[in-house]
Amino acid sequence: MADTRRRFLAFLTGTGTLLLLRAARLSGQAKPSSKPATSDPNMEPEGSDPMPAKSPTKAMLEANEKDIKKNIEKLYQLATDLKAEVEKTDSAQILSLAMVKKAEEIEKLAREIKTRAKG
């Protein structure tokens, strides 16, 4: 039974790490520039708005991206805390309620990030 707990915690830690790496890779992708390059940086292209209005879809996507990044940072912190707690505790003898709650919170947050990334 202790081996099962240890495997479960190792699985959660590994899964959290993989999700963090994948999300970091996705958020690090370069976005195409919407402005054409000009020779004079102070000169704006002809026919362009000085303050283009953001479309509601773009604003929603940006808010979603910020939320995902915030959740990824939180997930990383939780996974790091759980890993440190597992390393300092003999989980073969003791499985603290705090570790289980933290693992459940990691799982919930990882599902939320996955859902938002798909949507």
N, C-alpha and C positions, 0 to 999 in steps of 0.2 A: 504494500500500500504506500509506503514512503517513497518507493521508486516511482510509483505512478504520479504522486504529487510533484516530485522533482521533474519528471518528464513534462508534466503539464505546465509548470512554471517556466521550464526551459523553452517549451513550445511557444508560450505567450511572449516571452522575451524575444525569441527569434522572429516571430511573426511581427511584433511591433517594430523591430529593427528593419525588417524587410519592407514593411509599409512606409516607414520613414524614408528609407533610401529611394523607394519608388516615387513617393510623393515629391521628394527633393529633386529628383531627376526631372519629373514632369514640370515642377514649378520653375526650374532653371532653364527651360527651353526659351530660346530667343523669340521675341515677338517681332513681327515685321514692322518696319517703320512706316508710318502713314504719311509722313512729310517727304516730299522729294528734296533731294540735296540741291542747294543753291551755292553759287560761288560767294555771295555775300551773306554772312550769317544774320546780319541785321535786316536784310531785305526779305520781305515775305513774298511768296509766289503770287502771281496775279490771280485775281478771282477767288482768293481764299479768305475765309472768315478769320479775323484776328482771334476770336474766341468761339471756336466751333462748339455747338451744343452736343452733349453726349446723348446718344440714343438711350432709351430706357433699358434696352437689352444689354448694351455695353456697360451701363452703370450697374446693372444687376450682376453681370458676369464679374466685374471688378470687385463688387462687394462679396460675391461668392468666393473669389480667389483669396481675398483678404481673410475671410472666415476660415477657409481651408488651411492657409498658412498658419493662422493662430492656433487652430486645432492640431496641426502637425507639431508645432513647438510644444504644445501641452502634452501631446502623445510622447514626444521624445523625452520630456522631463519625467513623465510618469514611468516610462520604461526604464530610464536611468535610475530612478528612485527604487523601483522594484528590483532591478538587478543588484543594486547595492544592498538592499535588505536581504535578498536571497543569499548573497555571498557572506554576509555577516551572521546569518542565522543557520543553524543546523536543521534544514528543512526535512531531514529524514526523521527527526524527533519532534520538531515543532513546525506547525503550519499556522502562522498567526492570521487572525481575522483581517488585520490591516493588509497583509499581502494578498489575501483572496479578494478583498474589496478593490485594491489597486489593480489587480489583474482583471477584474470584471469591468472597471472603469476604462482600462486600456482597450479591452475588447469592444465596449460600447462606442468609444471614440473612434476606433479603427473602422467600425462599421459605418459610422456617420461620415467619416472622411471618404470612404469608398463610395457611398451613396451619392455624396455631393460631387465627387470627381466624375461619376458616370453621367449625372444629370446636367 
